[in-house]
């Protein structure tokens, strides 16, 4: 536990992480994440990226697979660079997104998991839980995830293996 706390405290400052490339970032939710979605879209835009609303348009009950798949397909096709999905627990949206070829969706609960999902796993979708994560901690998690580059090296070999298995099993 001490090493995890130390790693969180050793995160690079915002200025060291700041991405100079403007990205298109899809943001989608289901009804439980609807209110957080608008705040996240605003944050993405404040960070000088293009935040695109992938639904839903109201907080009426809806089916998370529809919105998770829509955003994941946009990432996979190159229409957007990355996506952020917000659900009650985020588990279902993560499962759906990871069914799309080329997607590496990570369900993150803190800054460290958001950072490592990018630096080690090259995650292209961040999944968040409105039920399990304090709203106040989301902005730092999101900024860290957006700004953290993929380290490559030994991690690239592992991500390549994921892609290989994806091709092998999905055809």
URQUI-V677074 format. One record per residue. RES is the residue in one small letter. SS is DSSP state (H for helix, E for strand, L for the rest). Layout:
RES;SS + RES;SS
This chain:
x;L + x;H + x;H + x;H + x;H + x;H + x;H + x;H + x;H + x;L + x;L + x;L + x;L + x;H + x;H + x;H + x;H + x;L + x;L + x;L + x;L + x;L + x;L + x;E + x;E + x;E + x;E + x;E + x;E + x;L + x;H + x;H + x;H + x;H + x;H + x;H + x;H + x;H + x;H + x;H + x;H + x;H + x;H + x;H + x;H + x;H + x;L + x;L + x;L + x;E + x;E + x;E + x;E + x;L + x;L + x;L + x;L + x;L + x;L + x;L + x;L + x;L + x;L + x;H + x;H + x;H + x;H + x;H + x;H + x;H + x;H + x;H + x;H + x;H + x;H + x;H + x;H + x;L + x;L + x;L + x;L + x;E + x;E + x;E + x;E + x;E + x;E + x;L + x;L + x;L + x;H + x;H + x;H + x;H + x;H + x;H + x;H + x;L + x;L + x;L + x;L + x;L + x;L + x;L + x;E + x;E + x;E + x;L + x;L + x;L + x;H + x;H + x;H + x;H + x;H + x;H + x;H + x;H + x;H + x;L + x;L + x;L + x;L + x;L + x;E + x;E + x;E + x;E + x;E + x;L + x;L + x;L + x;L + x;L + x;H + x;H + x;H + x;H + x;H + x;H + x;H + x;H + x;H + x;H + x;H + x;H + x;H + x;L + x;L + x;L + x;L + x;L + x;L + x;H + x;H + x;H + x;H + x;H + x;H + x;H + x;H + x;H + x;H + x;H + x;H + x;H + x;H + x;H + x;H + x;H + x;L
